Amino acid sequence: MIDDMATSQVNTTIAPAARRAVSKVPEVTAYFWIVKILTTGMGETTSDYLAHRLDPIVAVLLTGTLLAAALALQFRARTYIAWKYWASVTMVSVFGTMAADVLHVVLGVPYLVSTAFFAAALALVFTVWYASERTLSIHGIVTARRELFYWATVMTTFALGTATGDMTAVTGHLGYLASGVAFALLIALPALAYRWLRMNAVLAFWAAYVLTRPLGASFADWMGVSHGRGGLALGTGPVSLVLAVVIAGFVGYLTATRKDTAR
């Protein structure tokens, strides 16, 4: 249903030939949601792993540099290329997690406050994007400016999702497993609202997109953290490595089959 809601709405402000010719993002299929959730989990555990083994400033500079390099490759591409796109999403996940964690761990900002802050930031990005382009559809990513808005939105959703997941798991005392289950239920709501209540397709897509972050991160944290924190104590490093291998497998498959490329 999520696939349908993202592809059914036609953006009449963009010429069909242009949409087909220069798409910079993948088609929204089941593979899209699977890989997206996997990257959110990897971003969470990788950020935690680096934060405990490197100086925080070094970790931020390192991930920021890798993010800039990944986005440079993505922006230079003329069309959607699976490995470039998902490398960018993965690095946004790692850096976005650090951005949210810095507010809480380094600056002492409560998760409730950081969640509200990033929610307001996301609303601002959407407002400016829509005022400028008159559309928020991912099928409209056909110019450099729209791609900038798209990646600004992606970055903000990751930070918001990280803060939200930590707020429910830590501040709300649900724990990581219960938080993961809660977000798994919540992410079904946009699909059901689109299917049965005719929710706007673009709104439903972005609502589900935001929820993928706390969903994947909560389960990844649950697998990686210690028993004392309610986890399986598998370690953030091993969890990150396994997720990276699985993501690479999916991206390789999509590159070979082009199942997420517009036809």
N, C-alpha and C positions, 0 to 999 in steps of 0.2 A: 504493500500500500504506500510506503514511503517513496518507492520508485515512481509510482504513478503520480503522486502529488507533486513531485519535483519536476516531472517532465510534461505534465498535462497543460500547464499554463504557458501559453505562447506569448512571448514578448513582442508586441506589435510595433514597438519603436525601433526594432532592429531588422534590417533586411535579411530574409532567409538565407541568401547566398553568403552574406557575411557571417552569420551564425555557423554555417557549415564549414566555412573556409578557415577560420582562425580561432576555433575554440581552444581555450587555454586550461580548461578544467575537465575532469572526467565526467562521463554520463553517470547519473545516480542509479546504481544497481545495487544488488545485495552485496557484491564485492566491495563497493564503495564504503558501505556501512561497516563491513567486517574489518577492512584495513584501517578505517578511521578509528574504530574503537581500539584496535591493537596498538596504533600509534599513541593514543592517549595513555594507555597503560605503560608503554615503553617510556614515554616522556616522563611520567611520574617517577618510576623506579630509577631511571637513568639520572634524573635530576637529584634524587636523594642520594644515589651512589656517589656522584661527583661532589655533592655538598659535604659528604662525610670524609672525603679523601683528598680534597683540594681546598686551598684557601678560597673563601667565598668570592673574593674579587677575581681571583684567577679563573674560577669556575664560570662566573658570569662573562668574563672577557672571552674565554675559550668558546663557550656555547654561542655567544653573540657573534663571534667571528665566523663560526661554522654556519650559523643561520644566515648571515649576510652572503656568504659564498653560495649557499644553496639557493637563496632567493635570486641572486645574480644569474645563476644558470637558468632558473625558471623564467625570469623576465626576458632573457635573451632568446629563449625558445620561441619559435613562431607559431607553434601549435602545442597541443597537449602531448607530453612525453611522460609516460608513467613514472619512471624512476626519478626524474627531476621534480615532478610534482610531489610525489610522496616523500622524497628526501626533504623537501621544503616543509611539508606538514610535520614530519618527524622532528625537525629542528625547531619549528615553532612550538611543538609540544614540550620539548625540553626547556626551551628558553621561557615560554609562557609559565611553566611550572615554577621556574626560578623567580620570575617576576612576582608571582603571587606569594611565594614563600619568603622573599626578601621583606615584603611589607609586614609579614607576621613575625618572622624569626629575628630579623635584624632591627626593624623599626618598631616592633611590638604592637602593630596594628591588629586589633581583634578580627577574627575571620568574618564576623557579621559585618563589620565596617568595610573590610576589603571586598566582600561580596557585593555590598551596596555600591561601592566605588566602581567596580568593574562593570556592574550592571548599568550604571549611569554612563560609563564610557562607551559601552556597546550601543546604548540608545543614541548617544551622540554620533557615533560612527554611522549608524543606520540613517539617522536624520540627515546628516551631511551628504551621504551617498545618494539617498533618494532625492534630495533637493537638487543635487547636481545632475543626476542621470535619469530620474523619474522611474527607476526600476531597481529592485534588489534581487532580481532573478539571477541565479548562477549561470543561466543560459545566455546571459547578456554580457559575459566577460569577453568582450571582443576589442577592447581598446586598452592602452596602457593605464589610463586613468581609472577605468573600472577594475583593472587588475590590482591596482594599488588599494582601492577601496575594499576589494575582496580579501586581500591578505591582511589588511588592517583589521577587518572583521574577524578573520580566522584567529589572529593573534589575541584579540580581545576575548573571544569565546573561550580560548584555552585558559587564559588567566581567570576568567569568571568561573569556569567549570572547576578549576583547581580550588579556588577559594570556597566555592559552594560545597564541594565534596568534603573538604577538610572541616567546614563548618558543621555539616551533619554528623560526620564521623567523630570529631573531637569535641567541639562545642556542644553539639546536641547529644553526645554520648551514645550514639547508635553503634559505633564501631564500624570497621571497614566492610565487613561482610554484609551487615544489615543495610548499610548505606548503598552498597552495590545492588542488593536486591530491590531496595526502594527506587533507585534510579532506573533499574531494568523495567519496573512497572510504569514509572513516569514516562519513559521514552515511548511507550506504546500509545500514550494519550494523543500526541499530535497525529499519528496515523489513524487512530480511531475517529478523531475529530474531523479529519479530512474526509474519511470514508463515509461517515454517517451524519456529520453536522455541516458538511461543505465548508470546512475551514479553508481559508485562503492557502493556496499551495505553497507560496513562497514563505509565508509566516510559519506554516507547519514544518517546512524543511528546516528553517533556521532554529525553531524551537527544539526539534530533534537533534540538530547539529550541536547546540549548546549542551544538551544532556549527554551526548556521547562522552564528553570529557569526564565528568564525575563518575559516570558508569564504568568506563575502562580503568580510570585511576583508582577507584575504590577497590575493585577486584585485584588489581596489580599490587596495591598496598597490602591487601589482605594476604596475598601469597608471599610477599617479601618481608613484612615486618615480623618482629619477635613474637613469641607466644605471650609474653607479658603485655603486649599491645593488642592481643587478640588475633594475631596472624599465624601463618603456617611456618614462619621462620625459614623460608627457602633462601632468603637473601636478595637484596635489591640487584646485585650484580648478576647472579644466575638468571633471575626473572627477566632482566633487561636483555640478556644474551639470547635467551629462548625466544622472546618476543621479536627481537631483531631478525632472527633466522626465519621465523614464521612470516614476518612482514616481507622479507626479501623473497621468500617463496611465492607469496601472492603477487608481488609486483612483477617478478619474473614471468609468472603465468599470464598476467594481464598484458605484459609487453609482447609476449609471444602470440596470444590469441586476440588481443585488441577488443576484448569483450566490453571494455568500458569506454570505447571510443565511439563518438557520434557517427552514425551511418547515414 
